[in-house]
Amino acid sequence: MAWIILIAAGLLEVVWAYAMKLSVGFTKPVPTMVMTAAMFASFGLLSVSMKTLPLGTAYTVWTGIGALGAFIVGIVMLGETAGPGRLVAAALIVAGLVLMKLTTPAS
């Protein structure tokens, strides 16, 4: 269950990062409110997952999901480029997340 909670926390990190971009420096109230709510929910779920998962694993997976998710949202929603180097970097993040999951003791 901790892994599901952690994944949800990571996905909410993507939501708040995207909402932060849409807030244009906190000048737009709705994206700013979405960002704030998603941020608190993300941190809260991360905290719950850390009750059973090791700190290093939980934090690494949480930031990895956020980084990879923001990368994908940037490409799909914002038209950012997906050059070969960036794709390799994203693949390395995925590899790191998989390795972290496979080497973490069961909780």
C-alpha positions in Angstrom: 0.0 0.0 0.0 2.9 2.4 0.7 4.0 2.1 -2.9 0.6 3.1 -4.2 0.5 6.0 -1.8 4.0 7.0 -2.9 3.0 6.9 -6.6 0.0 9.1 -5.9 2.3 11.5 -4.1 4.6 11.6 -7.1 1.7 12.2 -9.5 0.5 15.1 -7.4 4.0 16.5 -7.6 3.5 16.6 -11.4 0.2 18.4 -10.9 1.6 21.0 -8.7 4.6 21.6 -10.9 2.4 22.1 -13.9 0.0 24.3 -12.0 3.0 26.4 -10.9 3.9 26.9 -14.5 0.4 27.9 -15.4 0.2 30.3 -12.4 2.7 32.6 -14.2 4.6 33.5 -11.1 1.5 33.1 -8.8 -0.3 35.9 -10.8 -3.2 33.6 -11.7 -5.4 32.6 -8.7 -6.9 29.3 -9.9 -3.6 27.6 -10.9 -2.0 29.0 -7.7 -4.8 27.4 -5.6 -4.5 24.1 -7.5 -0.7 24.1 -7.0 -1.1 24.8 -3.3 -3.6 22.0 -2.8 -1.7 19.5 -4.8 1.5 20.4 -3.0 0.0 19.8 0.4 -1.6 16.6 -0.7 1.7 15.4 -2.3 3.7 16.1 0.8 1.1 14.5 3.0 1.0 11.3 1.0 4.8 11.3 0.9 4.8 11.5 4.6 2.4 8.6 4.9 4.5 6.4 2.6 7.6 7.1 4.7 6.0 5.4 7.7 7.0 2.1 6.1 9.3 2.9 3.2 12.9 3.9 3.7 13.6 7.7 3.5 16.0 7.4 0.6 13.7 5.2 -1.4 10.6 7.2 -0.8 12.2 10.5 -1.6 14.1 9.3 -4.6 11.0 7.7 -6.1 8.8 10.7 -5.3 11.2 13.2 -7.0 11.8 10.8 -9.9 8.1 10.5 -10.6 7.8 14.3 -10.4 10.8 14.9 -12.7 9.8 12.3 -15.3 6.1 13.4 -15.1 7.0 17.1 -15.5 9.3 16.2 -18.4 6.4 14.4 -20.1 3.9 17.2 -19.3 6.3 19.7 -20.7 6.5 17.8 -24.0 2.8 17.0 -24.3 1.2 20.1 -22.9 3.7 22.8 -23.4 5.4 21.8 -26.6 8.9 21.5 -25.1 11.4 19.6 -27.2 12.2 15.9 -26.7 15.7 15.7 -28.1 17.7 12.5 -28.0 19.7 13.6 -25.0 16.6 14.5 -23.0 15.0 11.2 -23.9 18.1 9.3 -22.7 18.1 11.3 -19.5 14.4 10.4 -18.9 15.2 6.7 -19.6 18.0 6.8 -17.0 15.5 8.2 -14.5 13.1 5.4 -15.2 15.9 2.9 -14.9 16.9 4.4 -11.5 13.3 4.2 -10.3 13.0 0.6 -11.3 16.3 -0.3 -9.7 15.3 1.5 -6.5 12.0 -0.5 -6.4 13.7 -3.8 -7.0 16.4 -3.3 -4.4 14.2 -2.0 -1.6 13.2 -4.5 1.0 9.5 -5.4 1.2 7.5 -3.3 3.6 
